[in-house]
Amino acid sequence: MADWFVRRPARWRGLALRLVTECATRAIPVECALLLLWRPPLPLPAAARLLLDTYALAEMLFLALYVMQKARLSRRAALIPRQNHIDRQPLAERAAALDAMLDALGEAIGPDGDRGAEVTGWFLRRGARMHDEVVPEWAELRVDNVADWLAWALWHCERSAVDPDELSVLVRRVEAWVHAGARATRAPLPAGCNTQLFACRLTLDELRCSHRPLMAYVVTHLALGWLNRRNLRARGFAHRQSGRIAFWHRRAEPAVERAGSGGGGAPPPTDAHRRPPIVFLAGIGVGLVSYLALIDALLAAQPGRELILVELEHICLRLSLEHEVESPEQTVLRLRAILAACGVDAAHWVGHSFGTVVISWVLRLAPAAVAPHADARAVASSPAGSIGAIASPVADKTPVSYTHLRAHA
């Protein structure tokens, strides 16, 4: 049976495993509720039954906490004010800012990139289930669809709250940018609104989230957390904290670094001119434990090199008593504090998935924290959309392999 399962396509295996885990996790709260309400007789000692009832009660309380947190976070979007200062800017200034952003995006995707796809990636089809059917084509958009998106992106409000003449000018700017691409269809956007599509407006849309039982977080927070600490300490890393950001630090070993460097015509570094550290920013998942193979590759490719591994608690499936997520500015301040705590001012930055978004914040808000390099100062593996792509021309956004990391660090 196991061999038959392994031989299935990777996508099929992923869907099957997700189905099993989803069913298991969603069944736990129901079973706990039935256990507390129905009180079925179970052949268990009194102490074991008390422990089971306590766990079931804890799951129900955790479910109640989830419902309250979802309601609180759903109300937060309504509290974000309309950006009225945008109205005080001349229309020409707003249009020029939009043009500059689109031009930077065009440079990032290249002359042969699909500009229409960069815009339609912000839209979804209503009721679509399969991933391939969710994102529409450019020809399916209408003027009002793009206007909905721009009203949120620039003013943080509904389309009806913005001057329609100003929105029309900005929509035509977006349309002209798409038509200037190599894959343009040249057909103008039809008037009206395609009601089968909706724009992703992250702070105006209904909050979409799923409940996971307390037991799932016991596994990710405690079990995987212990495994994470055990493996990283075995590799010579020490755990440290900077505010809400946890990081693991492995100090440089100059003698080892000199012995393992100097290939390809490059002279080995001296103690006074040691190469800057590598900072790795993990993406959304269960933390650094899922990157052990990459960490081992970095250790092998850069022997003796100082390494800093950063985990953002709010994207690592961990329980937290903190209600607020730090802003990009606060996060960059924390990262600079991490560099200062390690005795350096700049580093080479490597990120995966959401970690590339954080790198884009560093490139934009603290470029001095990015060490200079002939080829690249930051490496983005599986960049998160176009957010990291337009951050700065110094970022290498090529899909990354271990040998690529060796060449660019």
Protein Blocks (a to p, Z undefined) as FASTA:
>chain_A
ZZmmmmpcfklmmmmmmmmmmmmmmmmmmmmmmmmmnopacdddfklmmmmmmmmmmmmm
mmmmmmmmmmmmmmmmmmpccdfklmmpcfklmmmmmmmmmmmmmmmnojkbcfklmmmm
mpccehiablklmpccfklpcfklmmmmmmmmmnopafklpcfklmmmmmmmmmmmmmmp
mkbghiacdehjdfkbccddfklmccddddddfklmmmmmmmmmmmmmmmmmmnopacdd
ehjbccddddddfklmmmmgoiehiacddfklcccdddddddedebjklmmmmmmmmmmm
mghiacdddddfklnopacfbfbdcdfklmmmmmmmmmmmnopabdcdddehjlmmmmmm
mmmmmmmlpccdfkbccdcehiehjllmmmpmkbccbdcdfklmmmmZZ
